[in-house]
Amino acid sequence: MTEALTATGAAPSKGASRGPGETWPGRARAGQWRLSLAGFAALIARDLRVLVKMPSSFLLRTVLNPLMFVFVFTYLYPRIGAGHFGQVAGQSLATVALPGLVASAIIFQGLNAVALPLSMEFSATREIEDRVMAPVSHRLVALAKVCFSALQSLIAAVIVFPLVYLVPATPVQVHVSSWPALVLATVLGSLLAGFLGLLLGTVIEVRKIATVFTVTVVPLTFLGCVYYPWASLHTVRWLQVLVLANPLVYLSEALRAALTSALPHMSTLASLSTLAAMTVVLAWAAARTFTHRVLT
């Protein structure tokens, strides 16, 4: 009977086998996964083409701030006889600040890559409507945004590191004490920045987001242990506790432990575990706000 139905073109039953261990529901799920991955890749490729066509804005916002800081405080100051400025534990300011400047480049590049463009897509250009028409779930559209911003953060780290290493007038003492910790901190920081940007881009109106960036970037940077180790704040205990709410602190300290372990630094386990926890919380919150914004 089964052979007869097959011969006449009738569809097999729901559980009929279509090969070794493969059923129709299994084929449907595999097809859906392939379609989702293709849509996800297309979203990434779309943003990548835009970045490749206009690299100048990416390079400017990546290079300008760390270059000016490094040039003034680690090249110019030693040249004019102020080379002892910012030293910690006998190490120059260039050595102290290198992990923090890489961390700040990762965080702020990720924020810039998601928050402002996404806010504009929701309010002004309405481009988000085109994106959510892709054959993928809304959360996968959001994940594509985050992954692309994380890619930009990683590129920013690769650009800033040699800049901060080569420009200073005094030698920079860098030694990678743990490659796994370095890679994990960089990836976690990049994802955290992307999810934070996604959250801000969905809850802040486009006319207010520039103001939010203006009033938050400076405090986050100067209180993010970029230019000094967290342990150095022990003399101002209340501030040492207060800055623990800043995710940049944990990324700066994780990179400091991996790159300049001779300096005082936070426990690698503490910094990485906190980074991971913050990333998970931000991912959950950003997914909820993005989905709510798209559906409403």
Backbone bond lengths (Angstrom), bond angles and torsions (degrees), N, CA, C in turn:
res aa  C-N    CA-C-N  psi(-1)  N-CA   C-N-CA  omega(-1)  CA-C   N-CA-C  phi
1 M - - - 1.472 - - 1.517 110.68 -
2 T 1.327 116.26 -43.71 1.468 120.12 179.45 1.515 110.75 -61.10
3 E 1.370 116.24 -41.41 1.445 119.84 179.76 1.519 111.05 -63.58
4 A 1.335 115.60 -36.48 1.458 120.00 -178.97 1.518 111.21 -66.91
5 L 1.328 116.16 -45.06 1.458 120.28 179.39 1.523 110.80 -62.21
6 T 1.336 115.87 -40.50 1.457 119.59 -179.93 1.514 111.02 -65.24
7 A 1.304 115.80 -40.84 1.449 120.39 -179.09 1.514 112.09 -64.78
8 T 1.349 118.38 -33.08 1.461 122.12 -178.80 1.508 112.07 -86.70
9 G 1.354 118.95 1.09 1.462 121.91 175.39 1.496 113.96 91.13
10 A 1.344 119.33 6.10 1.460 120.20 178.91 1.512 109.76 -69.78
11 A 1.330 116.29 149.01 1.467 121.29 -178.75 1.508 110.39 -72.19
12 P 1.294 117.12 141.64 1.460 119.58 176.57 1.511 110.31 -65.11
13 S 1.317 115.18 161.66 1.463 119.54 177.82 1.508 110.17 -65.95
14 K 1.376 116.70 166.09 1.466 122.84 -173.45 1.519 112.63 -55.04
15 G 1.275 118.40 -39.72 1.464 120.57 -176.01 1.517 113.68 -98.51
16 A 1.347 116.27 10.25 1.456 118.37 -176.38 1.512 111.10 -63.59
17 S 1.316 115.06 142.80 1.465 119.65 -178.17 1.517 110.26 -79.45
18 R 1.344 115.66 138.76 1.457 121.50 177.19 1.528 111.20 -115.28
19 G 1.247 116.71 17.06 1.460 121.70 -177.76 1.505 108.00 155.98
20 P 1.283 117.97 -179.84 1.471 121.07 -179.99 1.514 111.25 -61.03
21 G 1.326 118.53 106.63 1.459 122.91 175.07 1.519 114.07 73.61
22 E 1.349 120.42 13.20 1.456 121.59 -175.32 1.520 109.79 -116.88
23 T 1.346 117.81 132.07 1.454 123.35 179.32 1.516 108.84 -119.62
24 W 1.342 116.05 170.95 1.470 120.38 179.44 1.531 112.06 -60.50
25 P 1.347 120.79 -45.17 1.480 118.70 176.31 1.516 112.78 -59.84
26 G 1.337 116.28 -36.80 1.459 119.39 178.45 1.518 111.63 -64.34
27 R 1.350 116.36 -41.43 1.462 120.51 177.68 1.518 110.84 -64.38
28 A 1.321 116.76 -37.76 1.471 120.36 179.74 1.523 111.33 -66.11
29 R 1.336 116.13 -42.62 1.470 119.42 178.59 1.521 110.79 -64.65
30 A 1.347 116.57 -42.01 1.465 119.60 179.08 1.522 110.82 -63.10
31 G 1.341 116.28 -40.12 1.466 119.86 178.33 1.520 111.73 -64.90
32 Q 1.337 116.75 -39.11 1.460 120.63 178.50 1.522 111.34 -65.56
33 W 1.332 116.51 -39.60 1.465 120.22 177.54 1.520 110.85 -63.12
34 R 1.333 116.17 -44.13 1.467 119.70 179.26 1.523 110.96 -62.75
35 L 1.332 116.62 -40.99 1.463 121.00 179.04 1.526 111.02 -64.82
36 S 1.338 116.79 -41.28 1.469 120.82 179.20 1.519 111.32 -65.31
37 L 1.343 115.94 -43.09 1.463 119.33 179.45 1.523 111.13 -64.97
38 A 1.326 116.90 -38.38 1.461 120.24 178.44 1.525 110.65 -65.52
39 G 1.334 116.88 -41.69 1.463 120.44 177.49 1.517 111.87 -65.46
40 F 1.328 116.24 -41.36 1.466 121.38 178.04 1.528 110.70 -61.53
41 A 1.332 116.53 -46.02 1.468 120.93 178.91 1.520 111.36 -63.42
42 A 1.333 117.13 -36.63 1.465 120.23 179.29 1.522 111.16 -66.44
43 L 1.326 117.81 -38.56 1.467 120.95 177.59 1.523 111.05 -64.16
44 I 1.338 116.82 -42.64 1.467 120.65 177.94 1.527 110.19 -64.43
45 A 1.337 116.44 -44.38 1.467 120.26 -178.33 1.526 110.99 -63.78
46 R 1.321 116.73 -36.12 1.471 120.31 178.64 1.525 110.97 -61.62
47 D 1.325 116.87 -47.61 1.460 120.48 179.82 1.522 111.41 -68.15
48 L 1.331 116.55 -34.99 1.461 120.34 -179.40 1.521 110.85 -66.03
49 R 1.331 117.18 -38.40 1.463 120.05 178.11 1.524 111.06 -62.34
50 V 1.342 116.67 -39.53 1.468 120.49 178.31 1.522 110.49 -64.73
51 L 1.334 117.00 -41.91 1.462 121.09 -179.92 1.521 111.44 -64.20
52 V 1.340 116.84 -41.97 1.456 120.89 -179.21 1.529 111.08 -66.24
53 K 1.327 116.66 -34.56 1.468 119.94 -179.17 1.523 111.95 -73.97
54 M 1.345 117.54 -27.29 1.463 120.79 -177.69 1.528 109.82 -130.79
55 P 1.340 117.45 69.90 1.473 119.55 -177.27 1.519 113.90 -77.79
56 S 1.335 118.10 -16.50 1.463 120.56 -172.47 1.527 112.09 -62.89
57 S 1.327 118.15 -43.89 1.469 120.45 -178.81 1.523 110.86 -65.50
58 F 1.333 117.00 -37.66 1.462 120.95 177.76 1.522 110.68 -63.59
59 L 1.328 116.88 -45.94 1.460 120.69 -178.75 1.524 111.72 -66.51
60 L 1.329 116.86 -39.04 1.472 120.15 -179.24 1.521 111.33 -63.50
61 R 1.319 116.74 -48.98 1.462 118.39 -177.30 1.523 112.27 -73.57
62 T 1.325 117.27 -17.23 1.461 121.13 177.24 1.527 111.83 -83.92
63 V 1.336 116.56 -42.90 1.459 121.82 -168.11 1.521 113.61 -94.30
64 L 1.330 118.28 -35.50 1.466 120.86 -166.03 1.525 113.41 -58.31
65 N 1.328 117.93 -55.05 1.471 120.33 -175.58 1.531 113.29 -62.81
66 P 1.352 119.07 -51.88 1.473 117.32 178.86 1.521 113.05 -63.86
67 L 1.337 118.06 -33.55 1.455 120.36 179.42 1.526 111.00 -64.45
68 M 1.340 117.28 -44.72 1.461 120.42 -179.85 1.521 110.94 -64.46
69 F 1.330 117.11 -41.97 1.463 119.96 179.17 1.530 110.67 -63.13
70 V 1.315 116.31 -48.72 1.461 120.53 -177.44 1.526 110.40 -64.10
71 F 1.321 116.78 -41.75 1.457 119.58 -178.30 1.531 111.00 -63.44
72 V 1.340 117.70 -46.11 1.466 120.94 -175.89 1.518 111.81 -72.94
73 F 1.338 117.41 -49.84 1.460 120.16 -169.04 1.531 114.36 -91.29
74 T 1.324 117.96 -22.63 1.468 118.40 -178.03 1.524 113.61 -115.20
75 Y 1.311 116.74 -12.09 1.464 119.83 174.86 1.526 110.98 -110.77
76 L 1.338 116.62 -52.39 1.460 120.05 -175.88 1.531 112.42 -72.01
77 Y 1.342 118.15 -44.33 1.466 120.82 -178.54 1.520 112.95 -57.67
78 P 1.336 119.70 -48.71 1.474 118.33 176.67 1.527 112.88 -61.20
79 R 1.327 116.76 -33.06 1.466 120.20 -179.27 1.530 112.05 -68.13
80 I 1.343 117.64 -28.34 1.468 120.30 -178.69 1.525 112.14 -101.24
81 G 1.347 115.98 12.34 1.453 120.17 174.23 1.505 115.61 90.05
82 A 1.337 117.72 16.43 1.468 120.95 178.98 1.522 110.38 -115.02
83 G 1.317 115.97 38.18 1.461 120.86 -174.09 1.508 115.30 -68.94
84 H 1.358 118.23 -15.90 1.464 120.16 -179.38 1.528 112.54 -84.15
85 F 1.314 117.40 -3.14 1.460 121.31 -178.70 1.528 110.49 -62.38
86 G 1.330 116.64 127.90 1.459 121.59 173.30 1.515 115.75 79.07
87 Q 1.324 118.58 10.81 1.460 119.72 179.98 1.531 111.10 -69.42
88 V 1.331 115.68 143.67 1.460 122.29 176.86 1.521 108.07 -135.92
89 A 1.330 116.00 127.94 1.467 121.73 178.72 1.525 112.15 52.83
90 G 1.339 116.16 37.68 1.450 120.65 178.42 1.510 115.21 78.46
91 Q 1.332 116.98 1.58 1.465 121.27 -179.92 1.528 109.94 -100.35
92 S 1.330 116.47 145.68 1.461 121.59 -178.10 1.526 110.99 -69.40
93 L 1.333 114.85 163.09 1.465 120.32 177.84 1.525 110.91 -60.72
94 A 1.321 117.11 -33.84 1.464 119.95 179.00 1.524 111.20 -60.51
95 T 1.335 116.38 -42.15 1.464 120.36 178.28 1.515 111.26 -69.17
96 V 1.334 116.31 -41.06 1.466 121.02 -178.96 1.525 111.18 -64.78
97 A 1.332 116.07 -41.53 1.469 120.23 -171.76 1.523 113.84 -86.39
98 L 1.322 118.67 -17.18 1.470 119.32 -175.06 1.538 113.14 -55.24
99 P 1.349 119.64 -51.41 1.473 118.25 179.26 1.527 112.60 -61.87
100 G 1.344 116.81 -38.46 1.458 120.17 -179.28 1.510 112.98 -67.06
101 L 1.341 117.51 -38.68 1.459 120.22 179.18 1.529 111.32 -68.56
102 V 1.323 116.89 -36.65 1.466 119.84 174.88 1.527 109.72 -65.33
103 A 1.339 116.80 -41.83 1.465 120.88 179.19 1.524 111.42 -63.26
104 S 1.325 117.42 -43.65 1.466 119.87 -179.18 1.520 110.86 -66.43
105 A 1.344 117.39 -35.53 1.462 120.02 176.47 1.524 110.83 -63.05
106 I 1.330 116.89 -40.91 1.469 121.27 178.79 1.523 110.77 -63.12
107 I 1.332 117.14 -48.86 1.462 121.07 -175.46 1.519 111.65 -66.80
108 F 1.315 117.43 -49.63 1.462 119.29 -172.96 1.520 112.33 -77.50
109 Q 1.314 117.63 -26.82 1.460 119.11 173.67 1.527 109.64 -67.06
110 G 1.342 116.18 -42.32 1.459 119.46 177.91 1.511 112.88 -63.46
111 L 1.331 116.30 -41.75 1.469 120.31 177.58 1.519 111.04 -62.04
112 N 1.330 116.69 -48.53 1.462 120.68 -178.56 1.521 112.31 -63.29
113 A 1.328 116.65 -32.27 1.460 120.40 -176.22 1.522 112.86 -72.96
114 V 1.336 117.65 -21.98 1.463 120.17 -175.30 1.527 112.83 -115.40
115 A 1.317 117.42 -51.86 1.464 120.98 -166.91 1.526 113.57 -59.92
116 L 1.320 116.93 -57.63 1.465 119.65 -176.44 1.527 112.42 -67.22
117 P 1.352 120.35 -47.37 1.468 119.00 177.63 1.525 112.91 -60.04
118 L 1.338 117.43 -40.36 1.456 120.14 -178.78 1.523 111.16 -67.22
119 S 1.324 116.88 -41.34 1.461 120.52 177.82 1.527 110.78 -60.54
120 M 1.320 116.81 -38.87 1.470 120.53 177.86 1.520 111.46 -69.61
121 E 1.322 116.86 -37.12 1.462 120.05 179.17 1.524 111.59 -65.00
122 F 1.316 117.19 -34.51 1.459 120.41 178.62 1.527 112.10 -75.57
123 S 1.327 117.34 -33.60 1.460 119.84 -169.51 1.521 114.09 -107.44
124 A 1.320 118.56 -43.88 1.462 121.11 -171.15 1.529 112.58 -101.94
125 T 1.327 116.98 -62.76 1.467 119.79 -173.37 1.526 113.07 -80.94
126 R 1.341 116.83 -22.14 1.482 122.82 -176.69 1.533 111.64 58.46
127 E 1.326 116.80 24.45 1.459 120.69 179.27 1.514 111.76 -64.13
128 I 1.321 116.48 -23.63 1.459 119.66 -179.08 1.522 111.69 -60.20
129 E 1.331 116.47 -27.27 1.467 119.97 179.01 1.523 110.85 -64.59
130 D 1.328 116.65 -35.38 1.470 119.85 176.78 1.523 110.88 -69.60
131 R 1.330 115.92 -39.24 1.462 119.46 -177.51 1.527 111.75 -65.49
132 V 1.324 116.97 -43.40 1.466 118.93 -176.13 1.528 112.21 -73.70
133 M 1.336 116.90 -7.60 1.465 119.75 174.39 1.527 111.60 -81.81
134 A 1.322 116.64 -7.53 1.469 119.94 176.00 1.526 109.62 -62.63
135 P 1.347 117.48 150.80 1.471 120.54 -176.67 1.527 113.11 -75.29
136 V 1.329 115.84 50.62 1.460 121.43 178.38 1.523 107.65 -138.72
137 S 1.323 116.31 165.46 1.458 119.74 178.80 1.522 110.46 -71.11
138 H 1.343 115.79 160.57 1.457 120.75 179.38 1.524 111.45 -59.98
139 R 1.313 116.34 -37.81 1.464 119.98 -178.61 1.522 111.26 -68.93
140 L 1.326 117.46 -29.80 1.457 119.50 176.76 1.527 110.41 -72.41
141 V 1.323 116.94 -32.70 1.467 120.32 173.48 1.528 109.65 -61.84
142 A 1.340 116.22 -43.94 1.465 120.36 177.96 1.522 110.78 -64.25
143 L 1.331 117.27 -40.67 1.465 120.87 -179.87 1.525 111.19 -64.21
144 A 1.332 116.89 -35.20 1.461 120.02 176.85 1.526 110.42 -62.77
145 K 1.336 116.28 -40.36 1.465 120.31 176.22 1.529 110.53 -59.48
146 V 1.313 115.88 -46.47 1.463 120.74 -177.42 1.524 110.70 -66.43
147 C 1.313 117.99 -43.78 1.467 120.86 -178.74 1.520 111.47 -64.36
148 F 1.331 116.43 -38.44 1.457 118.71 178.84 1.526 110.97 -68.50
149 S 1.332 116.81 -38.28 1.472 119.30 176.96 1.531 110.43 -67.11
150 A 1.341 116.91 -37.27 1.463 120.24 177.46 1.531 110.80 -63.30
151 L 1.329 116.25 -38.07 1.464 120.07 176.26 1.523 110.69 -61.17
152 Q 1.332 116.73 -42.17 1.470 120.37 177.89 1.535 111.30 -65.34
153 S 1.321 116.51 -37.25 1.465 120.02 177.59 1.523 111.01 -63.53
154 L 1.320 116.73 -42.01 1.466 120.67 178.99 1.532 110.74 -64.34
155 I 1.333 116.46 -41.32 1.460 120.11 177.45 1.525 110.24 -63.17
156 A 1.348 116.23 -40.68 1.464 120.63 178.82 1.526 110.90 -61.06
157 A 1.328 116.96 -41.33 1.465 120.50 178.89 1.525 110.86 -62.80
158 V 1.326 116.50 -41.15 1.465 120.97 179.97 1.531 110.82 -65.66
159 I 1.331 117.32 -34.24 1.465 121.07 179.95 1.526 111.35 -75.60
160 V 1.332 116.56 -43.29 1.463 120.97 -173.11 1.528 111.79 -73.19
161 F 1.316 118.16 -35.89 1.468 119.86 -175.74 1.532 112.82 -56.41
162 P 1.339 119.91 -55.02 1.473 118.03 179.48 1.523 112.80 -64.37
163 L 1.322 116.61 -30.13 1.465 120.54 177.93 1.528 110.75 -61.85
164 V 1.336 115.41 -48.24 1.467 120.45 -178.42 1.530 110.97 -72.93
165 Y 1.301 117.05 -24.90 1.463 120.88 -178.97 1.529 112.25 -80.41
166 L 1.328 117.25 -35.91 1.462 120.45 -170.78 1.523 114.39 -94.66
167 V 1.329 118.91 -29.59 1.463 121.61 -173.85 1.530 113.56 -71.58
168 P 1.350 120.75 -40.94 1.475 120.42 -174.46 1.526 113.34 -54.44
169 A 1.351 114.61 147.60 1.468 120.89 179.35 1.523 111.68 -75.86
170 T 1.326 116.56 -23.49 1.465 121.04 178.84 1.524 109.62 -104.02
171 P 1.335 118.23 150.14 1.466 120.17 -179.04 1.531 112.41 -60.28
172 V 1.321 116.04 141.83 1.468 122.31 177.57 1.521 107.94 -99.72
173 Q 1.319 116.45 122.31 1.470 121.57 -176.93 1.528 109.70 -90.95
174 V 1.297 116.49 99.01 1.467 122.04 -178.36 1.515 109.11 -124.13
175 H 1.317 115.61 132.03 1.464 121.84 175.65 1.522 107.94 -145.81
176 V 1.317 116.29 121.88 1.467 120.52 -179.50 1.522 108.56 -75.65
177 S 1.328 115.07 108.97 1.465 119.64 -178.56 1.521 112.36 -85.45
178 S 1.338 116.60 -21.79 1.472 119.88 -179.78 1.522 109.33 -154.72
179 W 1.319 116.53 105.54 1.461 120.34 177.75 1.526 112.50 -64.02
180 P 1.343 119.81 -42.49 1.471 118.58 177.57 1.529 112.63 -59.02
181 A 1.336 116.90 -42.02 1.466 119.67 179.17 1.522 110.67 -65.59
182 L 1.325 117.27 -38.72 1.463 121.34 179.22 1.527 110.79 -63.35
183 V 1.319 116.79 -48.08 1.468 120.85 -179.22 1.524 110.60 -65.25
184 L 1.339 116.50 -44.82 1.463 120.08 -178.45 1.527 111.41 -63.41
185 A 1.329 116.96 -42.50 1.465 120.20 179.34 1.524 110.90 -63.37
186 T 1.319 116.94 -42.55 1.465 120.78 -179.31 1.521 111.29 -64.27
187 V 1.337 117.20 -44.57 1.465 120.87 -179.49 1.530 110.91 -67.16
188 L 1.335 116.96 -45.44 1.464 120.10 179.15 1.530 110.96 -62.01
189 G 1.331 116.71 -43.49 1.457 119.57 178.68 1.517 112.20 -62.16
190 S 1.323 117.23 -39.55 1.462 121.26 179.57 1.527 111.21 -65.63
191 L 1.326 116.81 -43.09 1.467 120.36 178.41 1.525 111.18 -67.78
192 L 1.333 116.42 -41.77 1.464 120.07 178.70 1.524 110.46 -58.92
193 A 1.335 117.13 -44.88 1.463 120.66 179.53 1.524 111.06 -61.64
194 G 1.334 116.25 -40.55 1.464 119.71 179.26 1.518 112.79 -64.63
195 F 1.331 116.82 -45.15 1.463 119.92 179.44 1.529 111.49 -67.61
196 L 1.333 117.27 -36.62 1.463 120.08 176.52 1.525 110.36 -64.60
197 G 1.329 116.59 -42.39 1.465 120.06 176.62 1.517 111.96 -63.38
198 L 1.343 116.94 -38.96 1.464 120.85 177.74 1.523 110.69 -62.99
199 L 1.321 116.64 -42.03 1.465 120.68 179.19 1.526 111.10 -63.67
200 L 1.334 116.56 -48.28 1.466 119.87 -179.15 1.525 110.91 -64.50
201 G 1.327 117.19 -38.69 1.455 120.78 -178.57 1.505 114.08 -66.97
202 T 1.337 117.24 -21.83 1.465 120.33 -179.72 1.523 113.56 -97.37
203 V 1.329 118.31 -17.58 1.471 119.34 -176.84 1.530 113.06 -109.37
204 I 1.332 117.64 -12.15 1.466 120.66 -178.15 1.524 109.63 -112.31
205 E 1.318 116.61 132.46 1.451 121.15 178.94 1.522 110.44 -68.61
206 V 1.329 115.71 152.10 1.459 120.65 -175.40 1.520 111.89 -60.96
207 R 1.325 118.70 -32.95 1.472 120.34 -178.69 1.519 112.31 -74.54
208 K 1.323 118.05 -12.71 1.458 121.59 -179.51 1.525 113.57 -108.00
209 I 1.324 116.77 -15.72 1.464 118.41 -170.46 1.529 112.29 -68.91
210 A 1.336 117.83 -32.98 1.468 119.34 177.60 1.521 110.52 -64.45
211 T 1.344 116.42 -38.17 1.465 120.39 177.92 1.519 110.92 -65.91
212 V 1.328 116.32 -41.33 1.462 120.53 178.69 1.527 110.63 -60.59
213 F 1.324 117.07 -43.56 1.457 120.59 177.64 1.522 111.03 -61.82
214 T 1.318 116.35 -42.33 1.460 120.57 -176.97 1.524 111.61 -62.02
215 V 1.328 116.88 -41.61 1.469 119.86 -174.69 1.524 113.16 -87.87
216 T 1.333 118.08 -8.26 1.463 119.51 -178.83 1.523 114.17 -109.52
217 V 1.331 118.17 -28.70 1.464 120.13 -174.72 1.531 111.48 -63.04
218 V 1.327 117.21 -46.25 1.470 119.89 -177.42 1.536 111.64 -64.53
219 P 1.350 119.97 -49.49 1.480 118.34 177.20 1.526 113.19 -61.35
220 L 1.330 116.76 -41.13 1.466 119.05 178.97 1.527 111.33 -60.18
221 T 1.344 116.58 -39.60 1.456 120.50 -177.99 1.520 111.91 -71.98
222 F 1.332 116.72 -52.25 1.460 119.61 -174.51 1.521 112.89 -72.84
223 L 1.329 117.11 -21.32 1.459 120.72 176.59 1.532 111.37 -109.44
224 G 1.330 115.94 22.79 1.462 120.67 -179.01 1.512 113.45 -107.10
225 C 1.334 117.19 17.47 1.472 122.09 -179.54 1.526 111.72 56.09
226 V 1.332 115.04 36.23 1.456 120.56 177.27 1.522 110.62 -76.48
227 Y 1.334 116.54 -43.18 1.459 121.66 -173.06 1.526 113.11 -104.08
228 Y 1.297 117.63 4.71 1.467 122.18 -179.67 1.527 108.38 -159.24
229 P 1.318 118.73 151.30 1.471 120.52 176.47 1.528 111.27 -71.65
230 W 1.311 115.79 152.60 1.461 120.79 178.59 1.528 110.62 -61.72
231 A 1.318 117.41 -36.25 1.468 120.85 -179.01 1.519 112.00 -61.79
232 S 1.334 117.96 -25.95 1.463 121.14 -179.07 1.525 112.45 -68.27
233 L 1.325 117.19 -14.84 1.460 120.50 -179.31 1.528 112.72 -84.48
234 H 1.328 118.14 7.82 1.468 119.88 -176.43 1.528 112.08 -62.07
235 T 1.332 116.86 -23.26 1.465 119.41 179.24 1.519 112.03 -77.96
236 V 1.338 116.83 -14.55 1.473 121.87 175.59 1.527 105.91 -123.00
237 R 1.316 115.54 74.48 1.458 121.51 -168.50 1.521 113.14 -58.09
238 W 1.329 117.42 -41.08 1.469 119.57 -177.18 1.527 110.87 -63.19
239 L 1.346 116.50 -35.94 1.460 119.94 178.26 1.529 110.70 -73.69
240 Q 1.334 116.29 -36.04 1.456 119.80 178.45 1.530 111.25 -60.49
241 V 1.332 115.68 -35.80 1.471 120.22 177.60 1.522 110.47 -76.99
242 L 1.322 117.50 -40.42 1.470 121.64 -176.22 1.523 112.11 -62.30
243 V 1.335 117.24 -40.92 1.470 119.75 -175.44 1.531 112.58 -70.84
244 L 1.314 117.46 -8.06 1.470 119.17 178.66 1.525 112.73 -67.42
245 A 1.336 116.52 -11.88 1.468 119.83 175.05 1.525 111.72 -80.39
246 N 1.323 117.39 -8.04 1.458 122.59 -176.12 1.529 109.91 -93.10
247 P 1.335 119.08 116.76 1.477 119.59 -178.82 1.522 113.35 -63.86
248 L 1.333 117.34 -25.04 1.458 119.96 179.02 1.528 111.76 -63.42
249 V 1.333 116.92 -28.07 1.466 121.07 178.19 1.525 110.33 -59.53
250 Y 1.320 116.39 -46.74 1.467 120.36 -175.09 1.529 111.69 -70.26
251 L 1.336 117.25 -36.07 1.458 119.13 177.63 1.527 110.39 -70.27
252 S 1.327 117.74 -42.46 1.467 121.10 177.50 1.525 110.62 -59.51
253 E 1.325 116.13 -44.28 1.463 119.97 -177.61 1.527 112.20 -71.54
254 A 1.322 117.37 -36.09 1.465 119.95 177.28 1.531 110.67 -64.87
255 L 1.339 116.51 -42.69 1.463 119.77 177.73 1.528 111.51 -69.69
256 R 1.337 116.49 -34.31 1.475 119.99 177.76 1.535 109.81 -64.68
257 A 1.318 117.00 -40.30 1.465 120.22 178.48 1.524 111.34 -66.03
258 A 1.347 116.72 -34.46 1.462 120.31 -177.48 1.523 113.01 -82.20
259 L 1.351 117.57 -31.04 1.458 120.88 -173.29 1.523 114.14 -104.93
260 T 1.326 117.22 -34.74 1.474 121.26 -176.28 1.527 108.51 -133.18
261 S 1.301 115.77 63.89 1.467 120.45 -173.69 1.524 112.82 -66.64
262 A 1.357 118.32 -14.47 1.461 120.27 177.63 1.522 111.77 -70.47
263 L 1.316 116.80 -19.60 1.462 121.25 178.00 1.520 110.29 -84.30
264 P 1.351 118.08 155.92 1.461 119.86 173.02 1.532 109.47 -60.97
265 H 1.319 116.80 138.79 1.462 119.57 -178.90 1.525 109.78 -154.99
266 M 1.297 115.27 160.52 1.457 122.16 176.90 1.527 109.66 -69.50
267 S 1.312 116.33 153.65 1.457 120.21 176.43 1.533 110.65 -55.00
268 T 1.332 115.67 132.80 1.463 120.16 -179.64 1.528 111.10 -59.32
269 L 1.325 116.76 -41.64 1.465 120.58 178.77 1.525 110.89 -61.37
270 A 1.335 116.75 -43.18 1.465 120.32 -179.18 1.523 111.55 -65.66
271 S 1.329 116.83 -44.67 1.463 119.45 -177.44 1.525 111.81 -68.70
272 L 1.326 117.68 -42.90 1.459 120.13 -178.55 1.524 112.08 -70.53
273 S 1.331 117.15 -40.62 1.466 119.43 179.74 1.523 110.97 -66.34
274 T 1.335 117.50 -37.09 1.459 119.91 177.72 1.525 110.90 -69.01
275 L 1.323 116.91 -40.31 1.462 120.35 175.27 1.529 110.98 -58.31
276 A 1.331 115.96 -44.74 1.464 120.29 179.95 1.522 110.93 -63.39
277 A 1.337 117.34 -43.74 1.460 120.94 -179.70 1.529 110.99 -64.08
278 M 1.329 116.94 -43.60 1.466 120.48 178.19 1.528 111.29 -63.11
279 T 1.327 116.91 -38.11 1.465 120.51 179.61 1.524 110.79 -64.30
280 V 1.331 116.66 -43.01 1.469 120.54 179.55 1.532 110.69 -64.04
281 V 1.316 117.30 -44.96 1.470 120.84 -179.70 1.530 110.83 -63.41
282 L 1.322 116.60 -45.05 1.459 119.90 179.46 1.531 111.29 -65.66
283 A 1.326 117.56 -36.50 1.464 120.69 177.74 1.521 110.68 -62.93
284 W 1.312 116.34 -44.28 1.468 120.58 179.09 1.530 110.91 -62.91
285 A 1.321 116.73 -47.64 1.468 120.61 -178.25 1.521 111.25 -66.04
286 A 1.336 117.02 -42.66 1.461 120.46 -178.29 1.525 111.56 -66.83
287 A 1.338 117.63 -38.03 1.469 120.75 178.34 1.525 110.72 -62.92
288 R 1.320 117.14 -41.18 1.467 121.47 179.21 1.530 111.34 -65.81
289 T 1.322 116.74 -47.56 1.477 119.13 -177.32 1.525 111.20 -68.70
290 F 1.336 117.18 -36.27 1.469 119.72 179.30 1.526 109.89 -65.47
291 T 1.326 116.94 -48.03 1.460 120.58 -179.71 1.524 111.05 -61.31
292 H 1.320 116.54 -43.15 1.469 120.18 178.74 1.529 111.07 -62.39
293 R 1.329 116.90 -42.49 1.469 120.24 -179.30 1.513 111.52 -66.15
294 V 1.336 117.71 -39.10 1.461 121.10 -179.80 1.522 110.15 -67.07
295 L 1.313 117.43 -42.39 1.465 120.62 -175.50 1.524 113.49 -76.72
296 T 1.347 116.47 -18.97 1.452 118.39 -179.76 1.521 112.36 -107.66
